[in-house]
Amino acid sequence: MQIQVNTDKNIEGNEELVAQVEATVTKSLSHLSAHITRVEVHLSDENADKSGQKDKRCMIEARLEGRQPTAVTCEAATLAQAVAGAADRLKSALQSTLDQLHEHR
């Protein structure tokens, strides 16, 4: 499973941040990794320098083998919360898709 992390101009995409994001996504999707070819994570700070309750945004897009990409978004007070929330939503969405595929076979 290949993971690519992208940030907007308001977030410094340093190695530590990338490692934390990759660890969170890998842990959340580990049991589905055989079916996932690529994961793209997009991090943004909606309000830039201003603080807000839910101004950190994480959008994760995953590609299952032979399927259209699945994307989810989560907004939270911190990047860690946004990444964790989006990873959980993606895990649920992908598990649902895979369950439906297995039911049809």
C-alpha positions as CSV (number, residue, x, y, z in Angstrom):
1,M,0.0,0.0,0.0
2,Q,1.6,3.3,-1.2
3,I,0.8,6.4,0.9
4,Q,1.3,9.9,-0.4
5,V,0.9,12.9,2.0
6,N,0.1,16.4,0.6
7,T,-0.2,19.6,2.5
8,D,-1.4,23.0,1.7
9,K,0.7,26.2,2.0
10,N,-0.3,26.7,5.6
11,I,1.0,23.3,6.9
12,E,4.6,22.4,6.9
13,G,4.9,18.8,5.5
14,N,8.0,17.8,7.5
15,E,9.2,14.2,7.9
16,E,7.7,13.9,11.4
17,L,4.2,14.9,10.2
18,V,4.4,12.6,7.2
19,A,5.6,9.7,9.5
20,Q,2.7,10.3,11.9
21,V,0.1,10.5,9.2
22,E,1.5,7.3,7.5
23,A,1.5,5.4,10.8
24,T,-2.1,6.4,11.6
25,V,-3.4,5.5,8.1
26,T,-1.4,2.2,8.0
27,K,-2.7,1.2,11.4
28,S,-6.3,2.0,10.5
29,L,-6.2,0.3,7.1
30,S,-3.8,-2.6,7.9
31,H,-6.3,-5.4,7.6
32,L,-7.5,-4.0,4.2
33,S,-4.0,-3.3,2.8
34,A,-4.0,-6.3,0.4
35,H,-6.9,-4.7,-1.5
36,I,-5.6,-1.1,-1.5
37,T,-3.1,0.0,-4.2
38,R,-2.7,3.7,-3.3
39,V,-3.7,6.2,-0.6
40,E,-3.5,9.9,-0.9
41,V,-3.8,12.1,2.1
42,H,-4.5,15.9,1.7
43,L,-4.0,18.1,4.8
44,S,-5.2,21.7,5.0
45,D,-5.6,24.5,7.5
46,E,-8.8,26.2,6.5
47,N,-8.3,29.4,8.5
48,A,-4.5,29.6,8.1
49,D,-3.1,31.6,11.0
50,K,-6.5,32.2,12.7
51,S,-7.5,29.5,15.2
52,G,-10.9,27.8,15.0
53,Q,-12.6,24.8,16.4
54,K,-12.6,22.7,13.3
55,D,-10.2,24.4,11.0
56,K,-7.9,21.4,10.3
57,R,-9.1,19.3,7.4
58,C,-7.9,15.9,6.2
59,M,-9.2,14.3,3.0
60,I,-8.1,10.8,2.3
61,E,-8.6,9.0,-1.0
62,A,-7.9,5.3,-1.4
63,R,-7.9,3.2,-4.5
64,L,-9.1,-0.4,-4.3
65,E,-7.9,-2.8,-7.0
66,G,-10.1,-2.4,-10.0
67,R,-12.5,0.1,-8.4
68,Q,-13.1,3.8,-8.5
69,P,-11.4,5.8,-5.7
70,T,-13.1,6.2,-2.4
71,A,-12.6,9.6,-0.6
72,V,-13.6,10.8,2.9
73,T,-13.1,14.1,4.7
74,C,-12.8,15.0,8.4
75,E,-12.5,18.4,10.0
76,A,-11.2,18.8,13.5
77,A,-9.4,21.1,15.9
78,T,-6.0,19.4,15.3
79,L,-4.4,17.6,12.4
80,A,-4.0,14.4,14.4
81,Q,-7.7,14.3,15.2
82,A,-8.6,15.1,11.5
83,V,-6.3,12.3,10.2
84,A,-7.6,9.8,12.8
85,G,-11.2,10.7,12.0
86,A,-10.7,10.5,8.3
87,A,-8.8,7.2,8.6
88,D,-11.7,5.7,10.6
89,R,-14.3,6.9,8.1
90,L,-12.2,5.5,5.2
91,K,-11.8,2.1,7.0
92,S,-15.6,1.9,7.4
93,A,-16.3,3.0,3.8
94,L,-13.8,0.5,2.3
95,Q,-15.0,-2.3,4.5
96,S,-18.5,-1.7,3.4
97,T,-17.4,-1.7,-0.3
98,L,-15.5,-4.9,0.1
99,D,-18.4,-6.6,2.0
100,Q,-20.7,-5.7,-0.9
101,L,-18.3,-7.1,-3.4
102,H,-18.1,-10.4,-1.5
103,E,-21.9,-10.6,-1.2
104,H,-22.3,-10.4,-5.0
105,R,-19.8,-13.2,-5.7
